[in-house]
Amino acid sequence: MKGKKLFEKIEDVREEFVHDTAESLYGTGKQHKKIYKSFKYIFVVAAVAALCILASGIKGNMQKYEKEDKVVPLPDNNLPVASGSDNSGNENKKSSGSTSADSKKYKVKRLQRVVYPNKDNLLDNEDLEPDKNYLKNLKPFYQQTISNIMTGADDTNMAYSPVNLYLCMAMLAEVTDGQTQKQLLDALGQESINNVGKQSKNIWNSIYRDNNISKCILGDSIWLNDNVNYDKDVLKILADNYYASTHQGKMGTKSMDKAIQNWVNNMTGNVLNEQAGSIETSPQTAFMLLSSACFYDQWSTTFNKEYTKKAIFYNADGSTTQCDFMKRIDNRSFYKRDRFSAVTLGFESGLCMTVFLPDKEASLEEILQKDIEEILDISTKYKGEKSGKVTLLLPKFQITTSHLDLIPIMQDMGITDIFKPGNGFEKFVDKNQMDSLFVDKVQQSTKVAIDENGCSIASYTEVGIKDGGGIPDEKFKLNCNRPFLFIISDVYNEIPIFAGVINEME
């Protein structure tokens, strides 16, 4: 798919979105019409997380790498590629958005390329599957972050990628040591850093999808200040186990900001263009970690568009909104618990989305606080399901969560030292430059959309370091006309990839 866009943005009007997608991918010829028809009801999700590490009084020079010291070709807004060499593009262009003026052209260099796995080798390869005990130990992390973030939505819509934050925290653990590393590992439920890299690689591999119908690609990168010395071996660990590309340049310049923004846009298909455009560095930025996720898939059984009708959604604040509700009636599994009901919808790729609707006497906040363990079990295990003739009414929706601050969530998990200057970066950064490093920013932006044919998501996280059989008799109806929770997961490996709450419809 190299050199072809996924899409410019998620349009408010689906027809415009699909038309733009098909045209940008394949032009206006026969293939445009073919892909237009195929993607007509696709749902896309994008998420990005970024972590910024800042430092004051940075000194020293960047280590020289003889083989990989090349100018970074900026991404050209094509689909995320996870099968071969890095994308190529054009040299940086001048752009606004940086607080520092570019009096001259600063080059951003790629220090380390990423070799993505061959997707054919990932199929039925047990050696590439995540360890079950490792995934079991990760469950408390998923439970706590999903519960805390979703209950903090305050009657608004919210989307979040747990696996996106996980990868950022795992990479942070790789570049830290001592008590700082221990706090990160404790939050991830792991005793040692020794197995984190391998298992993170296997998680990446298990989630990976890349074909004409389904796509789920995770991306990681690290961006280095050219005035700080870094450990080359650590960078290789990030490349080998996290598929993290390494880039070096002058922080606080338009060239560096634009290169980072373009990487995010490339990995998320331009879905989060506005959010990515706000990413800026400063001369005090020591390095930045970025993790992205781009997902789109078709329902294994699509909703019939003829059944989509206008109906009332009862918003969390007491107001009402008339919106389009999709409808399907079929034989499938469902879940009925004391405080909520749930239905799971399958995707063509084998991934699933489970919708959780609180009972009228309960609330989203209540089930997230009291039932989060069972909710994750249902979304990742098909645990305790019944079968019957299910009528599902689900609103079409499109939501965006911008710049979600994840530092309070990490602090609630006991991660504190990394936010204080001079704690834990000795293994990665020159010791003479260590006293002032601390994590200044951990933010995630996510966009989600669904319609009759499927779902799409784009997300990124920014971390900145600065100074069934037979026809059943039972009938069940789930009418999602009030606030509900959804989780998209890899059921086979019990990994929740995305989560969100719908509190209001516009």
C-alpha positions, 0 to 999 in steps of 0.5 A: 500500500506504499504511497497511497493514503488511507484517508485524509480525515473522517468526514461527518458525512460518510459518503464524502469520507468513503469517496475521499478514501477511495479516490486518494487510494486509487484515483478515479478509475475502475479501482476507485469504484471497486474500493469505494464499494468495498469501503462504503461502510468501513469504521476506522479507529486511530490512537496515538500516545506521546511521551515527552522527556525534558531536561534543563542545561543539556550538554554534550554531543550525540553519539555518532552512528556510522552506518545509520546516520542518514537524513530522515525522509519524511512520511508521505501520508500513505497507509501505515506500512508494517512489512518491509523498509521505512517509508520514503518521502520529501525533505521537510518543508517550512511550517508554523507551530514551533516556538523556535524559529528555524533560521536555517534548515535543520536536518532530522536524521534517522539513526536506526531503521526498523525491520518489520516482520513478514506477515506470512511468518506470523500466521500459526507461529506459536513462538510469536504468541504472547505468554499467557502468564505475562498477559494474566499479569497485565490484567490489573493494568488494563482494568485500572486504566480503563476504569479510571479513564472511562469514569473520568469522562464526566458525561462526555464521550471518551476513547482510549487505547490500553495497548498503546499506553502499555507499549509506551510504559514498556519502552519507558521501562527499557530506558530507565533503571532502579526504583523508576523502572521498578515502579513501571514494572509493578504497574505492568504486573511484571517482576523483571525487565528481562521478558518485557521486550520479547512479550511486547514484541509478541503482543505487537505480532498477535494484534497485527493485521494487514490485508484489504479488509482488515488492518491493525498496525501498531507503530513506535518511534523515539526522537532524540535531541542532538545535544544529548548522548544516548546508549546505542544498545538500548536503542537497538532493544527498542528497534528489535522488540518494539519496532521503534524507529530512531530519529535525531535532530535539533529540538525546538525547531520546525524541522523536528516538529514537522518530522514528528507530526508527519510520522504520526499522520503517516501511522494514523492515516491522517485521521488525527491531523489536527491533534498531531499538528499541536505536537511541539518540542522545545530546546529542553526536550531530551527525547520523545517516545511515540506509540500509535495504533491504526485499526479498521475492520469490517463486521463479520456480519454487516448491518443492513442499511435499510434497517437504520432508522432515526431514534432517540438517544438519552444523553448522560446529562438528561438531554435527548438527541435524535440520531441514526440507529443501526439494527440487526436481528440474529442468533448470537451470544449475549450476556446478562448480569446484575447491573448490565447486559452485553453483546459481542460483534465479530470482525472479519479479522477475528477481533471483536467489539463488545458493547456493555449497556448498564441497566436503567437502575445502574450507570456507566460509572457504577459498572466500571467501578464494580464490574470491570474485572468481569467486563474484561473477562467477557470482552476477552474470553466469551465468559458466561455467555448465553445464546438466543435470538438477539435484537441489537439497536446500536447508534452510529457514532464518531468520537474524538478524544484529544490530548488525554492526560495520562500522568494522573493515571500513571501516578495512581498506579504508583509511578511517581519518581519518573516525574521528578528531575534526575530519576532513573535514566542513567542507563540510557543517557550520559550520566553527566546529563542525568540530574535534570531529566524527567517525564513532562508529558504523557498524552493520548489522542484517539478517534473512533467511528462506526457504521453499518459495515464496520469500525475504524480507530486511530490513536497515538500516545505522546511521552515527552521527557524534558529537563453457535449450533441450532436455533435457540428459543430465548430472545434478547434485546439490547437497545443502546439508546443511553450511555454505554461502554465498548471494548475492542479486543483480541479474544484469542490472546485476551488483549483489550486494544481499544475502549470507549464510552458513549455518553452523548450523541450530537 
